[in-house]
Amino acid sequence: MKKLAALLLAIMVVFTFAGCDKGTTTVNVTDGISVEECYLAVIHSKSADEMAPYVSVGDANDYYGNVRDFFGNDTYSVKAEKSGHYNGYEVYYITVQSNSDKSKTASNFELFEKKGDNYYLVLDADTISEINQNCVCPTCAGTGGVTTGQNTCGICGGTGTQYIPNAYYDAGTGMWMGNYISCSGCGGSGHIGGGISTPCGTCAGRRYVFEK
């Protein structure tokens, strides 16, 4: 389902990769599959069938095409940092770096399920949709940054909106009706003047916060 792939990519902080040499990934299943090994196997898979053994929930066929389009044929290294849990699944912050160009990286949250000594990628569209609604950082509202040094707009008082009492004429009631519009003074931001943007201290710039 394209909906699933869109939801998964919606929580990614992305810098575009360029395709280079093809590579293969070997996973030693006798010692268990770590999160890093699981994700490496997923992004280096050459087919949906090759990816399927590393997915515990969801359809690899739906996800494979988007993985190929996004990661191309380059080879990567993966670093995983546990960020908490959600709906029974473990959440990891994944950082992927191109082996051919160390300046090309991508970071995103992914869901994993542990079975025995092995971790498996979870492609649960409903859960990912819930994360986008319930786990957005309350401090930065999901922007990943906090801007300081700005002044509150004197026109809207920081609300970002203005009330226009006679905004439009309602032919049904024969009356002029009021309506809220974006503030003309601040463009809807609620603040004016320059400011300094810094990574959000609550989510460390990652836009989402999960239960530990």
LOFI-414936 format. One record per residue: residue in one letter; x, y, z of N, C-alpha, C, O, CB in turn. Coordinates in Angstrom, 1 decimal. Glycine has a CB too. Layout:
 residu   n.c1   n.c2   n.c3  ca.c1  ca.c2  ca.c3   c.c1   c.c2   c.c3   o.c1   o.c2   o.c3  cb.c1  cb.c2  cb.c3
      a      X      Y      Z      X      Y      Z      X      Y      Z      X      Y      Z      X      Y      Z
...
END
This chain:
 residu   n.c1   n.c2   n.c3  ca.c1  ca.c2  ca.c3   c.c1   c.c2   c.c3   o.c1   o.c2   o.c3  cb.c1  cb.c2  cb.c3
      m    0.8   -1.2    0.0    0.0    0.0    0.0    0.9    1.2    0.0    1.8    1.4    0.8   -0.9    0.0    1.2
      k    0.6    2.2   -0.9    1.4    3.4   -1.0    1.1    4.2    0.3    2.0    5.0    0.7    1.0    4.2   -2.2
      k    0.0    4.1    0.9   -0.3    4.8    2.2    0.7    4.5    3.2    1.2    5.4    3.9   -1.7    4.5    2.7
      l    1.0    3.2    3.3    2.0    2.7    4.3    3.4    3.4    4.1    4.0    3.9    5.0    2.1    1.2    4.3
      a    3.8    3.3    2.8    5.1    3.9    2.5    5.2    5.4    2.8    6.2    5.9    3.3    5.5    3.6    1.1
      a    4.1    6.1    2.5    4.0    7.5    2.7    4.1    7.8    4.2    4.7    8.8    4.6    2.7    8.1    2.1
      l    3.4    7.0    5.0    3.4    7.3    6.4    4.8    7.0    7.0    5.3    7.8    7.9    2.4    6.4    7.1
      l    5.4    6.0    6.5    6.8    5.7    7.0    7.8    6.8    6.7    8.6    7.2    7.5    7.3    4.3    6.5
      l    7.7    7.3    5.4    8.6    8.3    5.0    8.3    9.6    5.6    9.1   10.6    5.5    8.7    8.4    3.5
      a    7.1    9.8    6.1    6.6   11.1    6.6    7.4   11.5    7.9    7.5   12.6    8.2    5.2   11.1    6.9
      i    7.9   10.5    8.6    8.6   10.8    9.8   10.2   10.7    9.6   10.9   10.6   10.6    8.2    9.8   10.9
      m   10.6   10.8    8.4   12.0   10.8    8.1   12.6   12.2    7.9   12.0   13.0    7.3   12.3    9.9    6.9
      v   13.8   12.4    8.4   14.6   13.6    8.1   15.5   13.2    7.0   16.5   12.5    7.3   15.3   14.2    9.4
      v   15.3   13.7    5.8   16.0   13.1    4.7   16.9   14.1    4.0   16.6   15.2    3.8   14.9   12.6    3.7
      f   18.1   13.5    3.5   19.0   14.2    2.6   19.2   13.2    1.5   19.5   12.0    1.7   20.4   14.6    3.3
      t   19.0   13.6    0.2   18.9   12.7   -0.9   20.2   12.0   -1.1   21.3   12.5   -1.0   18.5   13.5   -2.2
      f   20.1   10.7   -1.4   21.2    9.9   -1.7   21.5    9.7   -3.2   20.5    9.8   -4.0   21.1    8.5   -1.1
      a   22.7    9.5   -3.6   23.0    9.3   -5.0   23.4    7.8   -5.1   24.2    7.3   -4.3   24.1   10.2   -5.5
      g   22.9    7.1   -6.1   23.2    5.7   -6.3   24.6    5.5   -6.7   25.1    6.2   -7.6   22.2    5.0   -7.2
      c   25.3    4.4   -6.2   26.6    4.1   -6.6   26.7    2.6   -6.8   25.8    2.0   -7.3   27.7    4.6   -5.5
      d   27.9    2.0   -6.4   28.1    0.6   -6.6   27.1   -0.2   -5.8   26.7    0.1   -4.7   29.5    0.2   -6.2
      k   26.7   -1.4   -6.3   25.8   -2.3   -5.6   26.6   -3.0   -4.6   27.8   -3.2   -4.7   25.2   -3.3   -6.6
      g   25.9   -3.4   -3.5   26.6   -4.1   -2.4   25.7   -5.2   -1.9   24.5   -5.2   -2.2   27.0   -3.2   -1.3
      t   26.2   -6.1   -1.1   25.4   -7.2   -0.5   25.7   -7.1    1.0   26.7   -6.6    1.5   25.8   -8.5   -1.0
      t   24.7   -7.6    1.8   24.8   -7.6    3.2   24.6   -9.1    3.7   23.6   -9.7    3.4   23.7   -6.7    3.9
      t   25.5   -9.5    4.5   25.4  -10.9    5.1   25.0  -10.8    6.6   25.7  -10.1    7.3   26.7  -11.7    4.9
      v   24.0  -11.5    7.0   23.6  -11.4    8.4   23.8  -12.8    9.0   23.3  -13.8    8.5   22.1  -11.0    8.6
      n   24.5  -12.9   10.2   24.8  -14.1   10.8   23.6  -14.4   11.8   23.6  -13.9   12.9   26.1  -14.1   11.6
      v   22.6  -15.2   11.3   21.4  -15.4   12.1   21.7  -16.3   13.3   20.8  -16.4   14.2   20.4  -16.0   11.2
      t   22.8  -17.0   13.3   23.0  -17.9   14.4   23.3  -17.2   15.7   23.1  -17.7   16.8   24.2  -18.9   14.1
      d   23.8  -15.9   15.6   24.1  -15.1   16.7   23.0  -14.1   17.0   23.1  -13.2   17.9   25.4  -14.3   16.5
      g   21.9  -14.2   16.3   20.8  -13.3   16.5   20.9  -12.1   15.6   22.0  -11.8   15.1   20.7  -12.8   17.9
      i   19.8  -11.5   15.3   19.8  -10.3   14.3   19.6   -9.1   15.2   18.6   -8.9   15.8   18.8  -10.5   13.2
      s   20.6   -8.2   15.2   20.5   -6.9   15.9   19.6   -5.9   15.1   19.3   -6.2   13.9   21.8   -6.3   16.2
      v   19.2   -4.8   15.7   18.5   -3.8   14.9   19.2   -3.3   13.7   18.7   -3.2   12.7   18.1   -2.6   15.9
      e   20.5   -3.0   13.9   21.4   -2.5   12.8   21.4   -3.5   11.7   21.3   -3.2   10.5   22.8   -2.2   13.3
      e   21.6   -4.8   12.0   21.7   -5.9   11.0   20.4   -6.0   10.3   20.4   -6.2    9.1   22.1   -7.2   11.6
      c   19.3   -6.0   11.0   18.0   -6.1   10.4   17.7   -4.9    9.4   17.3   -5.2    8.3   16.9   -6.1   11.5
      y   18.0   -3.7    9.8   17.8   -2.6    8.9   18.7   -2.6    7.7   18.3   -2.2    6.6   17.9   -1.3    9.7
      l   20.0   -3.0    8.0   20.9   -3.1    6.8   20.4   -4.1    5.8   20.4   -3.8    4.6   22.3   -3.6    7.3
      a   19.9   -5.2    6.3   19.4   -6.2    5.4   18.2   -5.7    4.6   18.0   -6.0    3.4   19.0   -7.5    6.1
      v   17.3   -4.9    5.3   16.1   -4.4    4.6   16.5   -3.4    3.5   16.0   -3.5    2.4   15.2   -3.7    5.6
      i   17.4   -2.4    3.8   17.7   -1.4    2.8   18.6   -1.9    1.7   18.7   -1.3    0.6   18.3   -0.2    3.5
      h   19.3   -3.1    1.9   20.1   -3.6    0.9   19.4   -4.8    0.1   20.0   -5.4   -0.8   21.4   -4.1    1.4
      s   18.2   -5.1    0.4   17.5   -6.2   -0.2   17.3   -5.9   -1.7   17.1   -4.7   -2.1   16.1   -6.4    0.4
      k   17.5   -6.9   -2.5   17.4   -6.8   -4.0   16.0   -7.2   -4.5   15.7   -7.1   -5.7   18.4   -7.6   -4.6
      s   15.1   -7.6   -3.5   13.8   -8.0   -3.9   12.9   -8.0   -2.7   13.4   -8.0   -1.5   13.7   -9.4   -4.6
      a   11.6   -8.0   -2.9   10.7   -8.0   -1.8   10.8   -9.3   -1.0   10.7   -9.4    0.2    9.2   -7.8   -2.2
      d   11.1  -10.4   -1.8   11.2  -11.7   -1.2   12.4  -11.8   -0.3   12.4  -12.4    0.8   11.3  -12.8   -2.2
      e   13.5  -11.1   -0.7   14.7  -11.0    0.1   14.5  -10.2    1.4   15.1  -10.5    2.4   15.9  -10.5   -0.7
      m   13.6   -9.2    1.3   13.3   -8.4    2.5   12.4   -9.0    3.5   12.5   -8.8    4.7   12.8   -7.0    2.0
      a   11.5   -9.8    3.0   10.4  -10.4    3.8   10.8  -11.0    5.1   10.1  -10.8    6.1    9.6  -11.4    3.0
      p   11.9  -11.8    5.1   12.3  -12.5    6.4   12.7  -11.5    7.5   12.7  -11.9    8.7   13.4  -13.4    6.1
      y   12.9  -10.3    7.2   13.3   -9.3    8.2   12.1   -8.4    8.6   12.3   -7.4    9.4   14.4   -8.4    7.7
      v   10.9   -8.7    8.1    9.7   -7.9    8.5    8.7   -8.8    9.2    8.4   -9.9    8.8    9.0   -7.4    7.2
      s    8.3   -8.4   10.4    7.4   -9.2   11.2    6.0   -8.8   11.1    5.1   -9.6   11.2    7.8   -9.1   12.7
      v    5.7   -7.5   10.8    4.3   -7.0   10.7    4.3   -6.1    9.4    5.1   -5.2    9.3    3.9   -6.2   11.9
      g    3.3   -6.4    8.6    3.2   -5.6    7.3    3.7   -6.4    6.1    4.2   -7.5    6.3    4.0   -4.3    7.4
      d    3.6   -5.8    5.0    3.9   -6.5    3.7    5.1   -5.9    3.1    5.2   -4.7    2.7    2.7   -6.4    2.7
      a    6.2   -6.7    2.9    7.4   -6.2    2.3    7.2   -5.8    0.9    7.9   -5.0    0.4    8.5   -7.3    2.4
      n    6.2   -6.4    0.2    6.0   -6.1   -1.2    5.6   -4.6   -1.3    5.9   -3.9   -2.3    4.9   -7.0   -1.8
      d    4.8   -4.1   -0.3    4.4   -2.7   -0.4    5.5   -1.8   -0.1    5.5   -0.7   -0.7    3.3   -2.5    0.6
      y    6.5   -2.2    0.7    7.5   -1.3    1.1    8.8   -1.3    0.2    9.5   -0.4    0.2    7.9   -1.7    2.5
      y    9.0   -2.5   -0.4   10.3   -2.7   -1.2   10.5   -1.6   -2.2   11.6   -1.1   -2.3   10.2   -4.0   -1.8
      g    9.5   -1.3   -3.0    9.7   -0.3   -4.1   10.1    1.0   -3.6   10.9    1.7   -4.2    8.4   -0.2   -4.9
      n    9.5    1.5   -2.5    9.9    2.8   -2.0   11.3    2.8   -1.4   12.0    3.8   -1.4    8.9    3.2   -0.9
      v   11.7    1.6   -0.8   13.1    1.5   -0.3   14.1    1.6   -1.4   15.1    2.2   -1.3   13.2    0.2    0.5
      r   13.8    0.9   -2.5   14.7    0.9   -3.7   14.8    2.3   -4.2   15.9    2.8   -4.5   14.2   -0.1   -4.8
      d   13.6    3.0   -4.3   13.6    4.4   -4.9   14.4    5.3   -4.0   15.1    6.2   -4.5   12.2    4.9   -5.1
      f   14.3    5.1   -2.7   14.9    6.1   -1.8   16.4    5.8   -1.6   17.2    6.7   -1.7   14.3    6.0   -0.4
      f   16.8    4.5   -1.4   18.2    4.2   -1.1   19.0    3.9   -2.3   20.3    3.9   -2.3   18.2    3.0   -0.2
      g   18.4    3.5   -3.4   19.1    3.2   -4.6   20.0    2.0   -4.5   19.7    1.1   -3.8   20.0    4.4   -5.0
      n   21.2    2.0   -5.2   22.0    0.8   -5.1   23.3    1.1   -4.4   24.3    0.3   -4.5   22.4    0.4   -6.6
      d   23.4    2.2   -3.6   24.6    2.4   -2.8   24.6    1.5   -1.6   23.6    0.8   -1.4   24.6    3.9   -2.4
      t   25.7    1.4   -0.9   25.8    0.6    0.3   25.9    1.6    1.5   26.4    2.7    1.3   27.0   -0.4    0.2
      y   25.5    1.1    2.6   25.3    2.0    3.8   25.8    1.4    5.1   25.9    0.2    5.2   23.9    2.5    3.9
      s   26.1    2.2    6.1   26.3    1.8    7.4   25.1    2.3    8.2   24.5    3.3    7.9   27.6    2.3    8.0
      v   24.7    1.6    9.3   23.6    1.9   10.1   23.9    2.0   11.6   24.6    1.1   12.1   22.4    0.9    9.9
      k   23.4    3.1   12.2   23.6    3.2   13.7   22.2    3.3   14.2   21.3    4.1   13.8   24.4    4.4   14.0
      a   21.9    2.5   15.3   20.5    2.5   15.9   20.6    2.9   17.4   21.5    2.4   18.1   19.9    1.1   15.8
      e   19.7    3.8   17.8   19.7    4.3   19.2   18.2    4.1   19.7   17.3    4.6   19.1   20.1    5.8   19.3
      k   18.1    3.3   20.7   16.7    3.1   21.2   16.1    4.3   21.8   16.8    5.0   22.6   16.8    2.0   22.3
      s   14.9    4.6   21.4   14.3    5.9   21.8   13.0    5.7   22.7   12.5    6.7   23.1   13.9    6.7   20.5
      g   12.6    4.4   22.9   11.5    4.2   23.7   10.6    3.1   23.1   11.1    2.2   22.4   10.6    5.4   23.9
      h    9.3    3.1   23.4    8.4    2.1   22.9    7.1    2.7   22.6    6.7    3.8   23.0    8.3    0.9   23.9
      y    6.3    2.0   21.7    5.0    2.4   21.4    4.2    1.2   21.0    4.5    0.5   20.1    5.0    3.5   20.3
      n    3.0    1.1   21.6    2.0    0.1   21.2    2.7   -1.3   21.2    2.4   -2.2   20.4    1.5    0.4   19.8
      g    3.6   -1.6   22.2    4.2   -2.9   22.3    5.4   -3.1   21.4    6.1   -4.1   21.5    3.2   -3.9   21.9
      y    5.7   -2.1   20.6    6.9   -2.2   19.7    8.0   -1.4   20.3    7.8   -0.4   21.0    6.6   -1.8   18.3
      e    9.3   -1.7   20.0   10.4   -0.9   20.3   10.7    0.1   19.2   10.7   -0.2   18.1   11.7   -1.8   20.6
      v   11.0    1.3   19.7   11.2    2.4   18.7   12.7    2.7   18.7   13.3    3.0   19.8   10.4    3.7   19.1
      y   13.3    2.8   17.6   14.8    3.1   17.4   14.9    4.3   16.5   14.2    4.4   15.5   15.6    1.9   16.9
      y   15.9    5.2   16.8   16.2    6.3   16.0   17.4    5.8   15.1   18.5    5.5   15.6   16.6    7.6   16.8
      i   17.1    5.6   13.8   18.1    5.1   12.9   18.8    6.1   12.1   18.2    7.1   11.6   17.4    4.1   11.9
      t   20.2    6.1   12.1   20.9    7.0   11.2   21.7    6.1   10.2   22.4    5.2   10.5   22.0    7.8   12.1
      v   21.4    6.5    8.9   22.0    5.7    7.8   23.0    6.6    7.1   22.7    7.8    6.9   20.9    5.3    6.8
      q   24.2    6.1    6.8   25.2    6.9    6.2   25.7    6.1    4.9   26.0    4.9    5.0   26.4    7.2    7.1
      s   25.9    6.9    3.9   26.4    6.3    2.6   27.9    5.9    2.8   28.6    6.7    3.3   26.2    7.2    1.4
      n   28.2    4.7    2.3   29.6    4.3    2.4   30.5    5.0    1.4   31.7    5.2    1.6   29.8    2.8    2.2
      s   29.9    5.5    0.3   30.7    6.2   -0.7   30.8    7.7   -0.5   31.8    8.3   -1.0   30.0    5.9   -2.1
      d   29.9    8.3    0.3   30.0    9.7    0.6   29.5    9.9    2.0   28.3    9.9    2.2   29.1   10.5   -0.5
      k   30.4   10.1    2.9   30.1   10.2    4.3   29.2   11.4    4.7   28.6   11.5    5.7   31.3   10.2    5.2
      s   29.1   12.4    3.8   28.3   13.6    4.0   26.8   13.3    3.8   26.0   14.1    4.1   28.8   14.7    3.2
      k   26.5   12.2    3.1   25.2   11.8    2.8   24.6   10.9    3.9   24.9    9.7    4.0   25.1   11.1    1.4
      t   23.7   11.5    4.7   23.1   10.7    5.8   21.6   10.9    5.8   21.1   11.9    5.2   23.7   11.1    7.1
      a   20.9   10.0    6.4   19.4   10.1    6.6   19.1    9.6    8.0   19.7    8.6    8.4   18.6    9.4    5.5
      s   18.2   10.2    8.7   17.8    9.7   10.0   16.3    9.6   10.1   15.6   10.4    9.6   18.3   10.7   11.1
      n   15.8    8.6   10.8   14.4    8.4   11.0   14.1    7.4   12.1   15.0    6.7   12.6   13.8    7.8    9.7
      f   12.9    7.5   12.6   12.4    6.5   13.6   11.8    5.3   12.9   11.1    5.4   11.9   11.3    7.2   14.5
      e   12.1    4.1   13.4   11.5    2.9   12.9   11.1    2.0   14.1   11.6    2.1   15.2   12.6    2.1   12.0
      l   10.1    1.2   13.8    9.5    0.3   14.8   10.1   -1.1   14.6   10.3   -1.6   13.5    8.0    0.2   14.7
      f   10.4   -1.8   15.7   11.0   -3.1   15.6   10.3   -4.0   16.7    9.8   -3.5   17.7   12.5   -3.1   15.9
      e   10.2   -5.3   16.3    9.7   -6.3   17.3   10.8   -7.3   17.5   11.4   -7.8   16.6    8.4   -7.0   16.7
      k   11.0   -7.7   18.8   12.0   -8.6   19.1   11.4  -10.0   19.4   10.4  -10.1   20.2   12.8   -8.2   20.3
      k   11.9  -11.0   18.7   11.4  -12.4   18.8   12.6  -13.2   19.1   13.5  -13.4   18.2   10.6  -12.9   17.6
      g   12.7  -13.7   20.3   13.9  -14.5   20.7   15.1  -13.5   20.7   15.1  -12.5   21.4   14.2  -15.6   19.7
      d   16.2  -13.9   19.9   17.4  -13.0   19.8   17.4  -12.1   18.6   18.3  -11.4   18.3   18.6  -13.9   19.8
      n   16.3  -12.2   17.8   16.2  -11.4   16.6   15.3  -10.3   16.6   14.2  -10.3   17.2   15.8  -12.4   15.5
      y   15.7   -9.2   15.9   14.8   -8.0   15.7   14.3   -8.0   14.3   14.9   -8.4   13.4   15.6   -6.7   16.0
      y   13.0   -7.6   14.2   12.3   -7.5   12.9   11.7   -6.2   12.7   11.1   -5.6   13.7   11.3   -8.7   12.8
      l   11.7   -5.7   11.5   11.1   -4.4   11.2    9.6   -4.5   11.2    9.1   -5.5   10.7   11.6   -3.9    9.8
      v    8.9   -3.5   11.8    7.5   -3.5   11.8    7.0   -2.4   10.8    7.3   -1.2   10.9    7.0   -3.2   13.3
      l    6.1   -2.9    9.9    5.5   -2.0    8.9    4.0   -1.9    9.2    3.2   -2.4    8.4    5.8   -2.4    7.5
      d    3.7   -1.3   10.3    2.3   -1.2   10.7    1.7    0.2   10.5    2.0    1.1   11.2    2.1   -1.5   12.2
      a    1.0    0.4    9.4    0.5    1.7    9.0   -0.3    2.4   10.1   -0.2    3.6   10.3   -0.3    1.6    7.7
      d   -1.2    1.6   10.7   -2.1    2.2   11.8   -1.2    2.8   12.9   -1.5    3.9   13.4   -3.1    1.2   12.3
      t   -0.2    2.0   13.3    0.6    2.4   14.5    1.4    3.7   14.1    1.6    4.6   14.9    1.5    1.3   14.9
      i    1.9    3.7   12.9    2.7    4.8   12.4    1.9    6.1   12.3    2.3    7.2   12.6    3.4    4.5   11.1
      s    0.6    5.9   11.9   -0.3    7.0   11.8   -0.6    7.5   13.2   -0.7    8.7   13.4   -1.6    6.5   11.1
      e   -0.7    6.6   14.2   -1.0    7.1   15.5    0.3    7.8   16.1    0.1    8.8   16.8   -1.2    5.9   16.4
      i    1.4    7.4   15.7    2.7    8.1   16.2    2.7    9.5   15.6    3.0   10.5   16.3    3.9    7.3   15.7
      n    2.3    9.7   14.4    2.3   11.0   13.8    1.2   11.9   14.5    1.3   13.2   14.4    1.9   10.9   12.3
      q    0.3   11.3   15.2   -0.7   12.1   15.9   -0.4   12.3   17.4   -0.7   13.3   17.9   -2.1   11.5   15.7
      n    0.1   11.2   18.0    0.3   11.2   19.4    1.7   11.5   20.0    1.8   11.8   21.1   -0.2    9.9   19.9
      c    2.7   11.4   19.1    4.1   11.4   19.7    4.8   12.6   19.2    6.1   12.7   19.4    4.8   10.2   19.3
      v    4.2   13.6   18.5    4.9   14.8   18.1    5.3   15.5   19.3    4.6   15.7   20.3    4.0   15.6   17.2
      c    6.5   16.0   19.3    7.1   16.7   20.5    6.2   18.0   20.8    6.0   18.8   20.0    8.6   17.2   20.2
      p    5.8   18.0   22.1    4.9   19.2   22.5    5.7   20.5   22.6    5.1   21.6   22.5    4.3   18.8   23.8
      t    7.0   20.4   22.8    7.7   21.6   23.0    7.9   22.4   21.7    7.8   23.6   21.6    9.1   21.3   23.6
      c    8.3   21.7   20.6    8.6   22.3   19.3    7.5   22.1   18.3    7.6   22.5   17.1    9.9   21.8   18.8
      a    6.4   21.4   18.7    5.3   21.1   17.8    5.7   20.3   16.6    5.2   20.4   15.5    4.6   22.3   17.4
      g    6.8   19.5   16.7    7.2   18.6   15.7    8.1   19.3   14.7    8.4   18.7   13.6    6.0   18.1   15.0
      t    8.6   20.5   14.9    9.5   21.2   14.0   11.0   20.7   14.2   11.8   20.8   13.3    9.4   22.7   14.1
      g   11.3   20.3   15.4   12.6   19.9   15.8   13.5   21.0   16.3   14.6   20.8   16.7   13.3   19.3   14.6
      g   13.0   22.3   16.2   13.7   23.4   16.7   12.9   24.4   17.5   11.7   24.4   17.4   14.3   24.1   15.5
      v   13.6   25.2   18.2   13.0   26.3   19.0   13.6   27.6   18.7   14.8   27.7   18.7   13.1   26.0   20.6
      t   12.8   28.6   18.4   13.3   29.9   18.0   13.1   30.8   19.2   12.0   31.0   19.8   12.5   30.5   16.8
      t   14.2   31.5   19.6   14.2   32.4   20.7   14.6   33.8   20.2   15.2   34.0   19.1   15.1   32.0   21.8
      g   14.2   34.8   20.9   14.6   36.2   20.6   13.6   37.0   19.7   13.9   38.1   19.3   15.9   36.2   19.9
      q   12.5   36.4   19.4   11.5   37.1   18.7   10.5   37.8   19.6   10.4   37.5   20.8   10.7   36.1   17.8
      n    9.8   38.8   19.0    8.8   39.6   19.8    7.4   39.1   19.4    7.1   38.8   18.3    9.0   41.1   19.5
      t    6.5   39.1   20.4    5.1   38.8   20.2    4.5   39.9   19.3    4.7   41.1   19.5    4.4   38.7   21.5
      c    3.8   39.4   18.3    3.1   40.4   17.3    2.1   41.2   18.1    1.2   40.7   18.8    2.4   39.6   16.2
      g    2.2   42.5   17.9    1.2   43.4   18.6   -0.1   43.4   18.0   -1.1   43.9   18.7    1.8   44.8   18.7
      i   -0.3   43.0   16.8   -1.6   43.0   16.2   -2.5   41.8   16.6   -3.6   42.0   16.9   -1.4   42.9   14.6
      c   -1.9   40.6   16.6   -2.7   39.5   17.0   -2.4   39.0   18.4   -3.1   38.0   18.9   -2.4   38.3   16.0
      g   -1.4   39.6   19.1   -1.1   39.1   20.5   -0.5   37.8   20.5   -0.5   37.1   21.6   -2.3   39.2   21.3
      g    0.1   37.3   19.4    0.8   36.0   19.4   -0.1   34.9   19.0    0.4   33.7   18.9    1.3   35.7   20.8
      t   -1.4   35.1   18.7   -2.2   34.1   18.2   -2.0   33.7   16.8   -2.3   32.5   16.4   -3.7   34.5   18.4
      g   -1.5   34.6   16.0   -1.3   34.3   14.6   -2.6   34.6   13.7   -2.5   34.4   12.5   -0.9   33.0   14.4
      t   -3.7   35.0   14.3   -4.9   35.2   13.6   -5.5   36.5   13.9   -5.3   37.1   15.0   -5.9   34.0   13.9
      q   -6.4   37.0   13.0   -7.1   38.2   13.2   -8.6   38.0   13.0   -8.9   37.2   12.1   -6.6   39.4   12.3
      y   -9.5   38.6   13.7  -10.9   38.4   13.5  -11.4   39.6   12.7  -11.3   40.7   13.1  -11.7   38.3   14.9
      i  -12.0   39.3   11.6  -12.6   40.3   10.7  -14.1   40.2   10.9  -14.8   39.2   10.5  -12.2   40.1    9.2
      p  -14.8   41.2   11.5  -16.2   41.1   11.8  -17.1   41.0   10.6  -18.2   40.4   10.7  -16.6   42.3   12.6
      n  -16.8   41.6    9.5  -17.6   41.6    8.3  -16.8   41.0    7.1  -16.6   41.7    6.1  -18.1   43.0    7.9
      a  -16.4   39.8    7.3  -15.5   39.1    6.3  -16.3   38.7    5.0  -15.7   38.8    3.9  -14.9   37.9    6.9
      y  -17.5   38.3    5.2  -18.3   37.9    4.0  -19.8   38.0    4.2  -20.2   38.0    5.4  -17.9   36.4    3.6
      y  -20.5   38.1    3.2  -22.0   38.2    3.2  -22.7   36.9    3.0  -22.4   36.2    2.0  -22.5   39.2    2.2
      d  -23.5   36.5    4.0  -24.2   35.2    3.9  -25.6   35.5    3.4  -26.5   36.0    4.0  -24.3   34.5    5.4
      a  -25.8   35.0    2.1  -27.1   35.3    1.4  -28.2   34.5    2.1  -29.4   35.0    2.1  -27.0   34.8    0.0
      g  -27.9   33.4    2.8  -29.0   32.7    3.4  -29.6   33.4    4.6  -30.8   33.3    4.8  -28.4   31.3    3.9
      t  -28.7   34.1    5.4  -29.2   34.8    6.6  -29.4   36.3    6.3  -30.0   37.0    7.1  -28.3   34.6    7.7
      g  -28.8   36.7    5.2  -28.9   38.1    4.9  -28.1   39.0    5.8  -28.4   40.2    6.0  -30.4   38.6    5.0
      m  -27.0   38.4    6.3  -26.2   39.1    7.3  -24.7   39.0    6.9  -24.3   38.1    6.2  -26.4   38.6    8.7
      w  -24.0   40.0    7.3  -22.5   40.0    7.2  -21.9   39.1    8.3  -22.3   39.3    9.5  -21.9   41.4    7.2
      m  -21.0   38.2    8.0  -20.5   37.2    9.0  -19.0   37.5    9.2  -18.3   37.9    8.3  -20.7   35.8    8.5
      g  -18.6   37.3   10.5  -17.2   37.4   10.8  -16.4   36.1   10.5  -17.0   35.0   10.4  -17.1   37.8   12.3
      n  -15.1   36.3   10.5  -14.2   35.1   10.2  -12.8   35.4   10.7  -12.4   36.6   10.7  -14.3   34.7    8.7
      y  -12.1   34.4   11.0  -10.7   34.5   11.4   -9.8   34.3   10.2  -10.0   33.4    9.4  -10.3   33.5   12.5
      i   -8.8   35.2   10.0   -7.8   35.1    8.9   -6.4   35.1    9.5   -6.2   35.5   10.7   -8.0   36.2    7.9
      s   -5.4   34.7    8.7   -4.1   34.8    9.1   -3.7   36.3    9.4   -4.0   37.1    8.6   -3.1   34.1    8.1
      c   -3.0   36.5   10.5   -2.6   37.9   10.8   -1.7   38.5    9.8   -0.8   37.9    9.3   -1.9   37.9   12.2
      s   -2.1   39.7    9.4   -1.4   40.5    8.4    0.0   41.0    8.9    0.9   41.3    8.1   -2.2   41.6    7.8
      g    0.1   41.1   10.2    1.3   41.7   10.8    2.4   40.7   10.9    3.6   41.1   10.7    1.0   42.2   12.1
      c    2.1   39.4   11.1    3.2   38.4   11.3    3.1   37.3   10.4    3.9   36.3   10.4    3.1   37.9   12.7
      g    2.1   37.3    9.5    1.9   36.2    8.5    1.4   34.9    9.1    1.6   33.9    8.6    3.2   36.0    7.8
      g    0.9   35.0   10.3    0.3   33.9   11.0    1.3   33.2   12.0    0.9   32.2   12.6   -0.1   32.9   10.0
      s    2.5   33.7   12.1    3.5   33.1   13.0    3.2   33.5   14.5    3.6   32.7   15.4    4.9   33.5   12.6
      g    2.6   34.6   14.7    2.4   35.1   16.0    3.6   35.9   16.6    3.5   36.5   17.7    2.2   34.0   16.9
      h    4.7   36.0   15.8    5.9   36.7   16.3    6.5   37.5   15.1    6.2   37.2   14.0    6.9   35.7   16.8
      i    7.2   38.5   15.5    7.9   39.4   14.5    9.3   39.6   14.9    9.7   39.3   16.1    7.2   40.7   14.4
      g   10.2   40.0   14.0   11.6   40.2   14.2   12.4   38.9   14.1   11.8   37.8   13.9   11.7   40.7   15.6
      g   13.7   39.1   14.1   14.6   37.9   13.9   14.7   37.1   15.1   14.2   37.5   16.2   16.0   38.4   13.5
      g   15.2   35.9   15.0   15.3   35.0   16.1   16.4   34.0   15.9   16.9   33.9   14.8   14.0   34.3   16.4
      i   16.8   33.3   16.9   17.8   32.3   16.8   17.2   30.9   17.0   16.5   30.7   18.0   18.9   32.5   17.8
      s   17.3   30.0   16.0   16.8   28.7   16.1   17.8   27.7   16.6   18.9   27.6   16.1   16.2   28.3   14.7
      t   17.4   26.9   17.6   18.3   25.9   18.2   17.5   24.6   18.2   16.3   24.6   18.3   18.7   26.3   19.6
      p   18.2   23.5   18.2   17.5   22.2   18.3   16.7   22.1   19.6   17.1   22.6   20.7   18.6   21.0   18.3
      c   15.5   21.5   19.5   14.6   21.4   20.7   15.3   20.6   21.7   15.8   19.5   21.5   13.3   20.8   20.2
      g   15.3   21.0   23.0   15.9   20.3   24.1   15.1   19.1   24.5   15.6   18.1   25.1   16.0   21.2   25.2
      t   13.8   19.1   24.2   12.9   18.0   24.6   13.1   16.7   23.7   13.3   15.6   24.2   11.5   18.4   24.6
      c   13.1   17.0   22.4   13.3   15.9   21.5   14.6   15.8   20.8   14.9   14.9   20.0   12.2   16.0   20.4
      a   15.6   16.7   21.2   16.9   16.7   20.6   16.9   16.9   19.1   17.8   16.5   18.4   17.7   15.4   21.0
      g   15.9   17.7   18.7   15.7   18.0   17.3   15.2   16.9   16.4   15.1   17.0   15.2   17.1   18.3   16.7
      r   14.6   15.8   17.1   14.2   14.6   16.3   12.6   14.7   16.1   12.1   13.8   15.4   14.5   13.4   17.1
      r   12.0   15.6   16.6   10.5   15.9   16.3    9.5   15.0   17.0    8.4   15.4   17.1   10.3   15.8   14.9
      y   10.0   13.9   17.5    9.0   13.0   18.2    9.6   12.6   19.6   10.8   12.6   19.8    8.8   11.7   17.3
      v    8.7   12.3   20.5    9.1   11.9   21.8    8.3   10.6   22.2    7.1   10.5   22.0    8.8   13.0   22.9
      f    9.0    9.6   22.7    8.4    8.3   23.0    8.5    7.9   24.5    9.5    8.4   25.1    8.9    7.2   22.1
      e    7.7    7.1   25.0    7.8    6.6   26.3    9.0    5.7   26.5    9.3    4.9   25.6    6.5    5.9   26.8
      k    9.8    5.9   27.5   11.0    5.1   27.7   10.6    3.8   28.3   11.5    3.0   28.6   11.9    5.9   28.7
END
